[in-house]
Amino acid sequence: MTRYLVSDDNPGGMKLEDILLALRAEVLVRCTKISGDMRPEALHVLANNVKVLEHLTAAIELASDSTSTLNRAFGPSEAGRGGPPRIGVA
């Protein structure tokens, strides 16, 4: 059973790309808050966060591509309304 992602067990869940978009937005807010701090530790954390943002952006693109592939092949997901998964087993 998934806790966050939409599935037949969790019809109120979110799509992976939506979760990743929300995470990226939160990391951006944190970056903004520390962007003026010139201490070495803050600069290090900011540099790490920029790398995390790059990885999140790549993950968002992959998740969106998977959704597009499934939509083209099988139509829109019905999992949010209790329907079966489009691929795999329930």
C-alpha positions in Angstrom: 0.0 0.0 0.0 1.4 3.4 -0.9 1.2 6.3 1.5 1.6 9.2 -0.9 1.1 8.0 -4.5 -2.3 7.4 -6.1 -3.2 3.7 -6.3 -6.1 1.4 -6.1 -5.5 1.4 -2.3 -4.9 5.1 -2.1 -7.2 6.8 -4.6 -6.7 10.2 -2.9 -2.9 10.0 -3.5 -0.9 12.2 -5.8 1.0 11.6 -9.0 4.7 11.2 -8.6 5.5 14.4 -10.6 3.1 16.4 -8.4 4.9 15.3 -5.2 8.3 16.1 -6.8 7.1 19.5 -7.9 5.9 20.3 -4.4 9.3 19.2 -3.0 11.2 21.3 -5.5 9.1 24.3 -4.5 9.9 23.8 -0.9 13.7 23.5 -1.6 13.5 26.7 -3.7 11.9 28.5 -0.7 14.8 27.3 1.5 17.3 28.4 -1.0 15.8 31.9 -1.1 16.0 32.1 2.7 19.7 31.3 2.8 20.8 33.0 -0.4 22.1 36.1 1.4 24.1 34.1 4.1 27.8 34.2 3.1 29.0 31.9 5.8 30.8 28.9 4.4 28.3 26.4 5.8 25.4 28.3 4.3 27.2 28.5 0.9 27.8 24.7 1.1 24.2 24.0 1.9 23.0 26.2 -0.9 25.3 24.5 -3.4 24.0 21.1 -2.2 20.4 22.4 -2.6 21.1 23.6 -6.1 22.3 20.0 -7.0 19.2 18.6 -5.3 17.1 20.9 -7.5 18.8 19.6 -10.6 18.1 16.0 -9.6 14.5 16.9 -8.7 14.0 18.6 -12.1 15.3 15.5 -13.8 13.1 13.2 -11.8 10.0 15.4 -12.6 10.8 15.1 -16.3 11.1 11.3 -16.0 7.9 11.0 -14.0 6.0 13.3 -16.4 7.3 11.3 -19.4 6.0 8.0 -17.7 2.6 9.6 -17.2 2.5 10.8 -20.8 3.5 7.3 -22.0 0.8 5.6 -20.0 -1.8 8.2 -21.1 -1.0 7.6 -24.7 -1.0 3.9 -24.4 -3.9 3.3 -22.0 -5.8 6.6 -21.6 -6.1 8.6 -18.4 -5.7 6.9 -15.1 -8.8 5.8 -13.2 -6.9 5.0 -10.0 -8.0 8.2 -8.4 -11.6 7.0 -8.7 -10.9 3.5 -7.5 -10.1 2.0 -10.9 -7.5 -0.6 -11.7 -3.8 0.2 -12.3 -3.0 0.7 -16.0 0.1 -1.6 -15.8 1.3 -4.1 -13.3 -0.8 -6.0 -10.9 -3.2 -4.7 -8.2 
